[in-house]
Amino acid sequence: MENLNRRRFLQVSAAAGTAGLIPSLSAAPAISAGKPFRLGIIIHVGKDPVAALKRVHEFGVPTCQAGTDDFSDRVYTALKGAVETYGIEITAINTSGGAPNSYTFYEGPLTIGVVPPKYRQQRVDNYKRASDFAKRLGVPALHSHFGFIPENPNDQEYEGTVGALREVATHIKGNGQIVLMETGQETPITMLRAISDAGVDNLLVNLDCANLILYGKGNPLDALDVLGHLVRGTHAKDGLFPTNPKELGEEVPIGKGRVVFTQNGDPAKVVVINKATGKIESEFIVPVKNPKGTHGHFRHARLTEAGTLLVAHMDLGRVCEYDVTGKELWSMDVPGGIWSATPLKNGNFLLAGGAAVREVNRQKETVWQWTPADTPEYPMSNLQLATRLPNGNTIINNWFNQWSSKLDPADPIVQAIEVTPDKKVVWVLRSWTAPADLGPSTTIQILDEPSAPENVRFGDISGGR
């Protein structure tokens, strides 16, 4: 099985996003190290298993988490036949453990999972029946919300909750299966504590990104620092943090928020669009050298922590900082050309383009610079993006025009290089052959750096809705 860290999780999430199957994507719970998560959907199968798996098949994904609280022979026979007919792999049986279940701040702690003592034994018995049902089908996991686990380990219900988890997990382990505990109704550290205290090694985690947000329990990426080694599946969903203390946050399709972008054109613009409504909330015209030469206007703009926008004007050879009204707050001409401009945490700007990468301060002084002459053993001629790492190193991209130039397989062009502050080479990327032919290099994104893009703002316009 593969453990998830931030980098691996973002790779999985990116793959899920491109599939277009939102908001209820699932990944298989058990995979071999180095293999990508398989995509699937969560789907209720109890009423009509054949129709449910037909729908999964029509989506074009190979797996599903099958939801049912009906473990009868009727459902078993129909589901087994549907698996054979459509070639769908069921990676987990999803069950609530039986009614009642009320997914709210007020009723949830009293009704969900094995936390409420009134329903605890009923749930334990139902989870065992679900596991036996899954075993008949050859399904390797049982998935559920196990309740609002008390954050305080001295809470009078904590010990009983952990005991119930232990009993359920032990039974499921006896069936050769794992338990996928759904995140969201408790903080990640509370879930980890309960798993540790239960002491059964098949208690694992299904990371639901939206649930952690909807219940206000944490940031999904931060949760990986706590639970990443236990994650065996993820639900690719999105949501908004709760702002009404009596209601959960709002679940939304992935990517429903605001986006700010530069628009090459005549006239060239900066535009802010509300992706939920499709409405333009702000826009202003920005200067360019040649309004008709749209290809050369912009490639790169980034929001700063101050809520301003830093824009690399390619055809002007200048970097400019704008406020949300379009007022130019700061600018600097960049000798030799500019492709990208990135704000740094120290308040400086990292500029790349032409044949140089330079860090400049607001006094327009160059405080650090790298050129290809600093690493002559790795020829680079068309610099586009520079990325500053937390350790102070810098990754530099080198674009190669594969259409007008010919690549020499015996001596392939460098696509990216990492250098230290004193310009020592740490790492070089040359990946031009299958199965990892990355092609001409324009940008690179570091996936294991913590970030919260939903928290950015442009003036008084926030990244959320």
Buried (B, 14 or more C-beta within 10 A) or exposed (E): EBEBBBEBBBBBBEBBBEBEBBBBBBBBBBBEEEEEBBBBBBBEBBEBBBEBBBBBBEBEBBBBBBBBBEBEEEBBEBBBEBBEEBEBBBBBBBBBBBEEBEBEBEEBBBBBBBBBEEBBEBBBBBBBBBBEBBBEBEBBBBBBBBBBBBEEEEEEBBEBBBBBBBBBBBBBBEBEBBBBBBBBBBBBBBBBBBBEBBEBEBBBBBBBBBBBBBBBBBBBBBBBBBBBEBBBBBBBBBBBBBEEEEEBBBBBEBEBBBEBEBBBEEEBBBBBBBBEEEEEBBEBEBBBEEBEEBEBBBBBBBBBEEBBBBBBBBBBBBBBBBBBEBEEEEBBEBEEBBBBBBBBEEEBBBBBBBEBBBBBEEEEEEEBEBBBEBBEEBEBEBBBBBBBEEEEBBBBBBBBEEEEEEEEEEEEBBBBBBBEEEBEEEEBBBBBEEEEEEEBBBBBEBBEEEEEEBEBBBBEBBBBB
